[in-house]
């Protein structure tokens, strides 16, 4: 973990509620796909944890959905604004287990961390398939970005307004894959767990206090005991997960 000051160089809307922000500065502590950053915002006590979407050179890309005071403030941040950011948080995905044909599944704001993961896996010569899940056509983002990487992309919408009608698990049933990686809301993760035919890794979304394991506010029970989503996670392997009712 490193505390750095990053400068906003771009902040734009992707949909009515989803925004993409590019930050420039020292991002050397971001070393794994699936890590996150924690951003301090004016007038708010708790930092806002946001997944890393991409990190190249000295530029960090994050994608966030406006859902509360923090993200509402973020969407209006101008270029040139300097932010206090904790970087390199979380464990990230283990790419060594991917096999030759990994499958990546992202739902809603669980899509962004799949981008850097796809980028890295494709650079390693893997045949990457990606399933992106949304409620409706107007919420879709990053479909073309994944295609430009060279991934085979399927989009599923719950209302059938675009792509496959249903959830990410519907096209998942029709694909052959060596391993899977996923991020999204817990109901989606549970469905992926039940549908999957291989081992895989799950990235969990959780409310966090500190973001680096001190407050124990985001602990969850696993087969090896309690783990902190922010520090021991957010990524966990399929075989260690104990789902809570």
C-alpha positions in Angstrom: 0.0 0.0 0.0 1.2 3.5 -0.8 -0.3 6.9 -0.3 0.1 9.1 -3.4 -1.3 12.2 -4.9 -2.8 11.7 -8.4 -4.1 14.3 -10.8 -7.4 14.0 -12.7 -6.6 14.1 -16.4 -10.0 12.9 -17.7 -13.4 12.4 -16.2 -16.3 11.4 -18.6 -19.6 9.7 -18.6 -19.9 6.2 -20.2 -23.7 5.9 -19.4 -26.2 8.0 -17.5 -24.7 6.8 -14.2 -21.3 5.2 -15.0 -18.2 7.4 -15.4 -14.6 6.8 -16.4 -11.8 8.7 -14.7 -8.1 8.8 -15.6 -5.6 9.7 -12.9 -1.9 10.5 -13.4 1.0 10.1 -11.0 2.9 7.4 -9.1 0.9 4.2 -9.6 3.9 1.8 -9.1 2.3 0.1 -6.2 -0.5 -1.3 -8.4 1.0 -4.7 -9.3 -1.9 -7.1 -9.8 -5.2 -7.2 -11.7 -8.1 -7.0 -9.3 -6.6 -4.6 -6.9 -8.3 -1.4 -5.9 -7.6 2.1 -4.7 -9.1 4.1 -1.9 -9.8 7.8 -2.6 -10.2 10.6 -0.1 -12.9 13.1 -1.0 -13.5 16.6 0.4 -15.8 16.7 3.4 -16.2 12.9 3.6 -14.6 10.9 6.5 -14.3 7.5 4.8 -12.4 7.0 1.6 -14.1 5.5 -1.4 -12.8 2.1 -2.6 -12.8 1.8 -6.5 -11.5 -1.1 -8.5 -8.6 -0.7 -10.9 -9.8 -0.9 -14.5 -6.5 -0.2 -16.2 -3.0 0.9 -15.3 -0.4 1.7 -17.9 2.7 3.8 -17.4 1.8 6.6 -14.9 -1.9 6.6 -15.8 -4.6 4.8 -13.7 -8.1 4.3 -15.1 -11.1 3.7 -12.9 -14.7 3.2 -13.7 -17.3 4.0 -11.1 -21.1 4.2 -10.8 -22.8 7.2 -9.1 -24.6 5.7 -6.1 -24.0 8.1 -3.2 -22.4 11.3 -1.9 -18.8 10.2 -2.7 -19.4 9.1 -6.3 -21.7 12.1 -6.9 -18.8 14.3 -5.9 -16.4 12.3 -8.1 -18.3 12.8 -11.3 -17.9 16.6 -11.0 -14.2 16.6 -10.3 -12.4 18.7 -13.0 -9.2 17.9 -14.8 -6.3 19.2 -12.8 -7.8 18.2 -9.4 -5.3 16.5 -7.2 -6.6 13.5 -5.1 -5.2 11.8 -2.0 -5.2 8.1 -3.0 -4.2 4.8 -1.3 -2.9 2.5 -4.1 -2.0 -1.2 -4.4 -4.8 -2.4 -2.1 -6.1 -6.0 -2.1 -4.5 -9.2 -3.3 -5.6 -9.3 -7.0 -6.2 -12.3 -9.3 -3.7 -15.1 -9.7 -3.1 -15.4 -13.5 -1.0 -18.5 -13.2 -4.1 -20.7 -12.9 -5.8 -19.4 -16.0 -5.1 -22.3 -18.4 -5.3 -21.8 -22.2 -8.9 -20.5 -22.5 -10.0 -18.6 -19.4 -13.5 -17.1 -19.1 -14.1 -13.7 -17.5 -17.5 -12.7 -16.2 -18.3 -9.2 -15.0 -21.7 -7.8 -13.9 -22.4 -4.1 -13.8 -19.6 -2.3 -11.9 -17.9 -5.7 -11.7 -16.9 -5.2 -15.3 -14.0 -2.8 -14.9 -11.5 -5.1 -13.1 -12.1 -7.6 -15.9 -10.5 -5.2 -18.4 -7.0 -5.2 -17.1 -7.2 -8.9 -16.4 -8.2 -9.6 -20.0 -5.5 -7.3 -21.3 -2.8 -9.2 -19.3 -4.1 -12.7 -20.2 -4.3 -11.9 -23.9 -0.7 -10.5 -23.7 0.3 -14.0 -22.4 -1.3 -15.6 -25.4 -4.5 -16.9 -23.8 -7.7 -17.3 -25.7 -9.9 -15.1 -23.5 -13.7 -15.1 -23.5 -15.6 -12.4 -21.7 -19.3 -12.3 -20.6 -20.6 -8.8 -19.6 -23.9 -8.7 -17.7 -26.2 -5.7 -17.4 -29.9 -5.0 -16.7 -30.6 -3.3 -19.9 -29.0 -1.9 -23.1 -28.6 1.6 -21.8 -26.3 0.4 -19.0 -23.8 -1.3 -21.3 -20.2 0.0 -21.3 -16.8 -1.3 -22.4 -18.0 -3.9 -24.9 -16.0 -2.4 -27.7 -12.9 -1.9 -25.5 -12.8 -5.6 -24.7 -13.2 -6.5 -28.4 -10.3 -4.2 -29.3 -8.1 -6.2 -26.9 -8.9 -9.4 -28.9 -11.3 -11.0 -26.5 -14.4 -13.0 -27.5 -17.2 -10.9 -26.0 -20.8 -11.8 -25.1 -23.2 -9.4 -23.6 -26.2 -10.5 -21.6 -29.0 -8.2 -20.5 -31.7 -9.2 -18.0 -34.5 -7.6 -20.0 -33.3 -9.0 -23.4 -32.9 -5.5 -24.9 -29.4 -6.4 -26.2 -27.3 -9.5 -26.7 -28.3 -12.7 -24.9 -31.5 -12.4 -22.8 -30.8 -13.4 -19.2 -27.8 -13.3 -16.8 -24.1 -14.0 -17.3 -24.7 -17.7 -16.3 -26.9 -18.2 -19.4 -24.2 -17.9 -22.1 -21.7 -19.4 -19.6 -23.5 -22.7 -19.9 -22.7 -22.8 -23.6 -19.0 -22.2 -23.4 -15.9 -24.4 -22.8 -13.3 -22.8 -20.6 -10.2 -23.8 -18.7 -10.7 -21.5 -15.7 -12.9 -18.5 -14.7 -12.5 -15.1 -13.1 -15.5 -13.1 -12.0 -16.6 -9.9 -10.2 -20.1 -8.5 -9.6 -22.9 -8.4 -7.0 -23.2 -11.3 -4.7 -26.3 -12.9 -6.2 -24.4 -13.1 -9.5 -21.4 -14.6 -7.9 -23.5 -17.3 -6.2 -25.1 -18.1 -9.6 -21.6 -18.3 -11.2 -20.4 -20.6 -8.4 -23.3 -23.0 -9.0 -23.1 -22.9 -12.8 -19.3 -23.2 -13.1 -17.7 -26.4 -14.2 -14.1 -25.6 -13.3 -12.2 -23.9 -10.5 -12.1 -20.1 -10.5 -11.6 -16.9 -8.6 -14.3 -14.4 -7.3 -13.8 -10.7 -6.5 -16.2 -9.6 -3.8 -17.7 -6.1 -3.4 -18.0 -5.1 0.2 -18.5 -1.9 2.3 -15.1 -1.0 3.7 -14.0 1.3 6.5 -10.2 1.6 6.3 -9.5 -0.4 3.1 -6.3 -2.0 4.4 -7.3 -4.5 7.1 -7.1 -2.4 10.3 -10.8 -2.0 11.2 -12.0 -5.6 10.5 -15.3 -4.1 9.2 -15.3 -6.2 6.0 -14.5 -9.6 7.4 -16.1 -12.8 6.0 -16.0 -16.4 6.9 -14.1 -18.9 4.7 -13.2 -22.6 5.1 -9.9 -21.5 6.7 -11.4 -18.9 9.1 -12.3 -15.3 8.8 -10.7 -13.1 6.1 -10.8 -9.4 5.5 -12.2 -8.6 2.0 -10.0 -5.5 1.7 -6.6 -7.1 2.6 -6.9 -10.9 2.3 -9.2 -10.3 -0.6 -11.1 -9.0 -2.5 -10.3 -12.1 -4.6 -11.0 -15.5 -3.2 -10.7 -18.9 -4.8 -13.8 -21.0 -5.4 -12.8 -23.8 -3.1 -12.4 -21.5 0.0 -15.7 -19.7 -0.2 -18.5 -20.3 2.4 -21.7 -18.6 1.2 -23.8 -16.9 3.9 -27.6 -17.3 3.7 
